[in-house]
Amino acid sequence: MTPHDPSTAARRQAVSVSLATGLYGVSFGALSVAAGLSLPQTMALSLLMFSGGSQFAFIGVVGSGGALGAAVASATLLGARNGLYGAQLTPLLDLPWRLRVPAAQLTIDESTAVATAQPTRSAARTGFWWTGAGVFVLWNLFTLLGALAGDRLGDPRAYGLDAAAAAAFLALVWPRLAGRAAQGVAAAAVVVALVTTPLLPTGVPVLLAALVAIVVGLVTTPRASRAGRTP
Protein backbone atom coordinates (compact mmCIF):
# COMPACT_ATOMS: atom_id res chain seq x y z
CA MET A 1 0.00 0.00 0.00
CA THR A 2 1.34 3.43 -0.97
CA PRO A 3 0.21 6.95 -0.03
CA HIS A 4 -1.34 7.16 -3.52
CA ASP A 5 -3.24 3.89 -3.20
CA PRO A 6 -6.88 4.54 -4.22
CA SER A 7 -8.22 2.63 -1.21
CA THR A 8 -6.11 4.74 1.15
CA ALA A 9 -7.46 7.91 -0.44
CA ALA A 10 -11.00 6.53 -0.16
CA ARG A 11 -10.54 5.90 3.56
CA ARG A 12 -9.28 9.43 4.09
CA GLN A 13 -12.28 10.86 2.28
CA ALA A 14 -14.57 8.59 4.28
CA VAL A 15 -13.16 9.76 7.61
CA SER A 16 -13.45 13.45 6.75
CA VAL A 17 -17.01 13.11 5.43
CA SER A 18 -18.04 10.97 8.40
CA LEU A 19 -16.77 13.55 10.86
CA ALA A 20 -18.42 16.48 9.08
CA THR A 21 -21.75 14.67 8.78
CA GLY A 22 -21.74 12.85 12.10
CA LEU A 23 -21.20 16.04 14.07
CA TYR A 24 -24.38 17.46 12.60
CA GLY A 25 -26.27 14.71 14.43
CA VAL A 26 -26.05 17.00 17.47
CA SER A 27 -28.49 19.30 15.73
CA PHE A 28 -30.94 16.50 15.01
CA GLY A 29 -30.86 15.20 18.57
CA ALA A 30 -31.48 18.64 20.07
CA LEU A 31 -34.23 19.56 17.59
CA SER A 32 -35.95 16.19 17.92
CA VAL A 33 -36.29 16.52 21.69
CA ALA A 34 -37.42 20.13 21.26
CA ALA A 35 -40.11 18.89 18.85
CA GLY A 36 -41.54 16.67 21.58
CA LEU A 37 -39.98 13.29 20.84
CA SER A 38 -38.53 11.28 23.71
CA LEU A 39 -34.93 10.12 23.89
CA PRO A 40 -35.80 6.53 22.81
CA GLN A 41 -37.90 7.83 19.91
CA THR A 42 -35.10 10.14 18.80
CA MET A 43 -32.53 7.36 18.90
CA ALA A 44 -34.88 4.98 17.06
CA LEU A 45 -35.10 7.45 14.18
CA SER A 46 -31.32 7.70 13.90
CA LEU A 47 -30.72 3.96 14.28
CA LEU A 48 -33.49 2.69 12.01
CA MET A 49 -34.38 5.47 9.58
CA PHE A 50 -30.76 6.68 9.35
CA SER A 51 -31.33 9.27 6.67
CA GLY A 52 -30.66 12.79 7.86
CA GLY A 53 -32.94 14.56 5.42
CA SER A 54 -35.84 12.21 6.18
CA GLN A 55 -35.27 12.56 9.92
CA PHE A 56 -35.28 16.35 9.81
CA ALA A 57 -38.41 16.31 7.64
CA PHE A 58 -40.16 14.02 10.13
CA ILE A 59 -39.42 16.13 13.20
CA GLY A 60 -40.12 19.30 11.24
CA VAL A 61 -43.71 18.20 10.59
CA VAL A 62 -44.17 16.85 14.12
CA GLY A 63 -42.68 19.97 15.71
CA SER A 64 -45.01 22.24 13.75
CA GLY A 65 -48.05 20.29 14.94
CA GLY A 66 -48.59 18.27 11.77
CA ALA A 67 -50.24 14.85 11.69
CA LEU A 68 -48.17 11.69 12.02
CA GLY A 69 -49.25 10.61 8.53
CA ALA A 70 -47.91 13.84 7.04
CA ALA A 71 -44.62 13.38 8.88
CA VAL A 72 -44.26 9.82 7.58
CA ALA A 73 -45.15 10.91 4.04
CA SER A 74 -42.55 13.70 4.08
CA ALA A 75 -39.84 11.38 5.39
CA THR A 76 -40.74 8.71 2.84
CA LEU A 77 -40.64 11.17 -0.03
CA LEU A 78 -37.13 12.24 0.90
CA GLY A 79 -36.01 8.66 1.53
CA ALA A 80 -37.05 7.64 -1.98
CA ARG A 81 -33.79 9.05 -3.33
CA ASN A 82 -31.89 6.29 -1.55
CA GLY A 83 -33.57 3.79 -3.86
CA LEU A 84 -32.07 5.66 -6.81
CA TYR A 85 -28.69 5.47 -5.12
CA GLY A 86 -29.10 1.72 -4.80
CA ALA A 87 -29.67 1.36 -8.52
CA GLN A 88 -26.41 3.20 -9.15
CA LEU A 89 -24.37 1.41 -6.48
CA THR A 90 -25.44 -2.15 -7.25
CA PRO A 91 -23.41 -2.53 -10.47
CA LEU A 92 -20.60 -0.32 -9.14
CA LEU A 93 -19.97 -2.30 -5.94
CA ASP A 94 -21.15 -5.72 -7.16
CA LEU A 95 -21.57 -7.00 -3.60
CA PRO A 96 -22.47 -10.61 -2.74
CA TRP A 97 -26.08 -11.13 -1.70
CA ARG A 98 -25.23 -11.67 1.98
CA LEU A 99 -23.89 -8.11 2.19
CA ARG A 100 -26.72 -6.34 0.40
CA VAL A 101 -29.01 -5.98 3.42
CA PRO A 102 -26.43 -4.17 5.58
CA ALA A 103 -25.35 -2.24 2.48
CA ALA A 104 -28.94 -1.06 1.98
CA GLN A 105 -28.99 0.35 5.52
CA LEU A 106 -25.77 2.27 4.84
CA THR A 107 -26.84 3.61 1.43
CA ILE A 108 -27.07 7.32 2.12
CA ASP A 109 -25.97 10.55 0.45
CA GLU A 110 -22.49 10.42 1.93
CA SER A 111 -21.62 6.78 1.25
CA THR A 112 -22.90 7.10 -2.31
CA ALA A 113 -20.91 10.28 -2.95
CA VAL A 114 -17.65 8.81 -1.68
CA ALA A 115 -18.12 5.47 -3.47
CA THR A 116 -18.94 6.98 -6.85
CA ALA A 117 -15.96 9.35 -6.62
CA GLN A 118 -13.43 6.48 -6.61
CA PRO A 119 -11.46 5.31 -9.68
CA THR A 120 -11.65 1.55 -8.98
CA ARG A 121 -14.24 -0.92 -7.71
CA SER A 122 -12.05 -1.87 -4.76
CA ALA A 123 -11.68 1.76 -3.72
CA ALA A 124 -15.42 2.31 -4.23
CA ARG A 125 -16.20 -0.54 -1.87
CA THR A 126 -13.74 0.79 0.68
CA GLY A 127 -15.20 4.28 0.46
CA PHE A 128 -18.76 3.00 0.72
CA TRP A 129 -18.25 0.82 3.79
CA TRP A 130 -15.97 3.21 5.65
CA THR A 131 -18.26 6.18 5.01
CA GLY A 132 -21.49 4.33 5.73
CA ALA A 133 -20.20 2.78 8.96
CA GLY A 134 -18.43 5.98 10.04
CA VAL A 135 -21.47 8.17 9.55
CA PHE A 136 -23.73 5.59 11.22
CA VAL A 137 -21.60 5.42 14.38
CA LEU A 138 -20.92 9.16 14.65
CA TRP A 139 -24.43 10.23 13.66
CA ASN A 140 -25.98 8.09 16.39
CA LEU A 141 -23.36 9.09 18.95
CA PHE A 142 -23.90 12.80 18.37
CA THR A 143 -27.67 12.35 18.13
CA LEU A 144 -27.52 10.97 21.67
CA LEU A 145 -25.32 13.86 22.78
CA GLY A 146 -27.66 16.43 21.25
CA ALA A 147 -30.75 14.81 22.74
CA LEU A 148 -29.19 14.68 26.21
CA ALA A 149 -27.78 18.20 26.10
CA GLY A 150 -30.90 19.73 24.59
CA ASP A 151 -31.22 23.46 25.11
CA ARG A 152 -27.84 23.70 26.84
CA LEU A 153 -26.20 23.56 23.40
CA GLY A 154 -28.09 26.54 22.04
CA ASP A 155 -28.72 26.61 18.31
CA PRO A 156 -26.42 23.92 16.78
CA ARG A 157 -26.32 25.88 13.53
CA ALA A 158 -24.31 28.56 15.32
CA TYR A 159 -21.35 26.16 15.32
CA GLY A 160 -21.40 25.87 11.54
CA LEU A 161 -22.09 22.13 11.58
CA ASP A 162 -24.64 22.38 8.77
CA ALA A 163 -22.09 24.23 6.63
CA ALA A 164 -19.42 21.62 7.39
CA ALA A 165 -21.54 18.81 5.99
CA ALA A 166 -22.35 20.82 2.86
CA ALA A 167 -18.67 21.71 2.40
CA ALA A 168 -17.70 18.04 2.53
CA PHE A 169 -20.16 17.29 -0.28
CA LEU A 170 -18.90 20.18 -2.35
CA ALA A 171 -15.32 18.94 -1.99
CA LEU A 172 -16.37 15.56 -3.40
CA VAL A 173 -18.46 16.94 -6.23
CA TRP A 174 -16.16 19.77 -7.35
CA PRO A 175 -13.57 17.62 -9.21
CA ARG A 176 -16.38 16.05 -11.25
CA LEU A 177 -17.52 19.41 -12.65
CA ALA A 178 -14.68 19.72 -15.13
CA GLY A 179 -16.79 19.39 -18.29
CA ARG A 180 -19.22 21.93 -19.69
CA ALA A 181 -22.09 19.43 -19.58
CA ALA A 182 -21.57 18.66 -15.88
CA GLN A 183 -21.29 22.35 -15.07
CA GLY A 184 -24.50 23.09 -16.96
CA VAL A 185 -26.41 20.34 -15.17
CA ALA A 186 -25.13 21.52 -11.79
CA ALA A 187 -26.08 25.12 -12.51
CA ALA A 188 -29.57 24.14 -13.66
CA ALA A 189 -30.07 21.97 -10.58
CA VAL A 190 -29.03 24.84 -8.31
CA VAL A 191 -31.50 27.20 -10.01
CA VAL A 192 -34.34 24.68 -9.68
CA ALA A 193 -33.59 24.14 -5.99
CA LEU A 194 -33.35 27.86 -5.22
CA VAL A 195 -36.56 28.72 -7.07
CA THR A 196 -38.67 25.92 -5.59
CA THR A 197 -37.38 25.94 -1.99
CA PRO A 198 -39.65 28.83 -0.83
CA LEU A 199 -42.66 27.26 -2.58
CA LEU A 200 -42.55 23.53 -1.88
CA PRO A 201 -42.31 21.29 1.20
CA THR A 202 -38.91 20.35 2.59
CA GLY A 203 -37.14 17.77 0.45
CA VAL A 204 -39.16 18.22 -2.72
CA PRO A 205 -36.77 20.83 -4.21
CA VAL A 206 -33.88 18.37 -3.77
CA LEU A 207 -35.76 15.70 -5.71
CA LEU A 208 -36.66 18.18 -8.46
CA ALA A 209 -33.03 19.25 -8.71
CA ALA A 210 -32.02 15.61 -9.10
CA LEU A 211 -34.56 15.24 -11.90
CA VAL A 212 -32.58 17.80 -13.89
CA ALA A 213 -29.73 15.31 -14.32
CA ILE A 214 -32.16 12.51 -15.17
CA VAL A 215 -33.88 14.58 -17.85
CA VAL A 216 -30.56 15.68 -19.35
CA GLY A 217 -29.41 12.06 -19.40
CA LEU A 218 -32.57 10.90 -21.15
CA VAL A 219 -32.29 13.66 -23.75
CA THR A 220 -28.59 13.39 -24.49
CA THR A 221 -27.93 9.64 -24.29
CA PRO A 222 -29.79 8.73 -27.51
CA ARG A 223 -27.88 11.44 -29.34
CA ALA A 224 -24.54 10.13 -28.09
CA SER A 225 -25.52 6.61 -29.14
CA ARG A 226 -26.42 7.76 -32.62
CA ALA A 227 -23.19 9.70 -32.87
CA GLY A 228 -21.24 6.61 -31.89
CA ARG A 229 -22.79 4.63 -34.74
CA THR A 230 -22.05 7.29 -37.33
CA PRO A 231 -19.00 6.44 -39.54
N, C-alpha and C positions, 0 to 999 in steps of 0.2 A: 504494500500500500504506500502510495506517495502523496505528498501534499496536494497534488493535482488530480488525485483519483476521484472520479465522478461520485462515487458513493460517499467519500469523505466530505465533498462539497455539499452533497444532499443532506448529510447529517448536520452540517453547520447551519444550513438554511432552515432545517427542521427545528433546531434548538432556538434560533432567533425568532422564528414565527411563533413557536409554542409559547415562548416567554411573553411576546407582545400580546398575543391573543389571550393566553391564560390569565394574565394580570387583569384583563378587563372583566373577568368573572366576578371581581369585587363589586363592580357596578351592578351586575345582575343580581347578586345575592342581596345587596342593600335595597335595590328597587323592588325586588320580589317581596321582601318582608314588609316594606312600606306599602305595597299594594294590598296587603292583607293575607298573604300566604304564610303558612307556618314554616318552621325550619325543615321538617320532614318533607313537606310539599315542595319547597324550594329545591332541596337536594334531589328529590325524585325527578324534577324537570331536567336538572343538569345531568344526572346519571342516565336517564332513560331517553329523554328527547334529544339531548346533546346536539343542539343546533341553535347557536346563539341568536340568530335572527328570529327563528320561530319562538324561542323562549321570551325574547323581549316583546314580540307581538302578543303573545299570550298574556303576559302580566300587564301589558299596556291596555288591553281591552278590559281585563279584570279590574285593574286599578281605576279605570274611568267609570266603573259601574256597569260595564257591558255584560251581556248574558254569557253563560259558560259555552253555549253553542257557538256564539260569535267568536269567542276566544279560540276555541278549537279550530274553527274554520280558518281564522287568520293564520294560526300556526301551521296548519296543514298546507295552506296555499304557499307559504314561504318554504316549507319543507319539501315541496314538490321538486324544487331545483336539484335536490340531492339525487333524485332518480335520474335526472339528465347527466349528472356527474358519473353515476354508476355506468351508464351506457358508454361513456367515454373511457372510463378507467378499466372496464372489463377486458377489452382487447389489449390495452396498454400494459397492464400488470400480469394478465394471464395467470391468475392465481388458481391453485387446486381448489376443488369444491369445499373441502373441509375448512378452508380459510375464508370463504366468501361471507359467512354470517358475521364473524367479527369484523371483517373488512367493511361490510355494509354499515355497521355501527360507527365506524371511524371515517366514513365518507362524508366529509364536510368541505366547506370552502377552502380551508387552509391545506388540508391533506391533498386535495385535488390540485390546488395551485402549485404546491411544491413538487408533486409527482409529475405533472405534465411539463414542468420546466426542466426536467432532466434529459440528458442526451442518450441515455441507455436504459434498457428495461431494468437491469439490476439496480441502477441508481434511482429509477422511478419507484421501485418497490421499497428501497431503503428510505427515500424521502416520504413516501406515503405512510409507512408504518411508524417511523420516528415522529413525524408530525402528528398523525392521528393519536398515537398513544401519549405524546407529550402534551398536546392540547387537552386531551381527556383528563389526564391527571391534574394538570395545573388549573384548568377551568373549574373542576370540581373542588379543588383545594381552596381556590380563591372565592368561589361561590360560598363555601362554608364560612370563610373569613368575613366576607361582606355581610352575610346574613347574621352572623354573631355580633359584628361591630355595629351594624345598622347606622343610626343617625350620627354616631360618634365619628364616622369617617367624613361627614359632610357630603357634598356633591362629588362623586367619583370622577366626573368629567373634568373637575378642576385640576386633576393630576395629569391630564392629557392622555389617559389610557385609551380612550376611543381613537385619538389621533395616532397612537402608536400602532394599533392594529391595522388601521388604514395605510399607514406608511409601510408596514411590512408587506402588504399586498402590492402596493405600488412598486416596491423594490423588485418583486418577482415579475410583475407584468411589464415593467419598463423595457427590459432588453428585448421583449418580443414585439415591440412597436417600431421596428426598424423600417418596415416596408410602408409604402403609401397606403396600401389597402388596409393594413392593420390599423394605421393611424386614423384613417377615415372611419372605420367601424367604431373605434374607441371614441372618437369625437361625436359621432352620431348617437352612440349609447349614452354619453354624458349629457347631451342636449335633451334626449328623451327623459332621462332620470330627473334632470333639473326642472323640466317643464311640468312633469306629472306629479312630482313629490307633493306640492301644495294641494293637489286636487284629488289624489287617490289615497286609499288606506295604506298603512305601512306595509312594505314588502312588495306591493304591486308594481311600483316604478322599477324596482330591481329586475323583476321578471320581464317587464316590457323592454328594458334596456338589453337584456339578454336576447330577446327576440330579434333585435337589430342584427346581431351576428348570424342568427339562424336564417333570417330572410336574405341577407347578403349571400350566405352560403348557397341557398337554394337557387338564387338568381344567377350567380357566377359559375357554379360548378358545371352545369351543362355547357356553358360557353367554353370553359377550359377543356372539357372533354372533346368538344367538336374541334377545337384548335389543335388538340393533340393528334387527331386523326387526319388532319389536313396535310398533304404532302408538302 
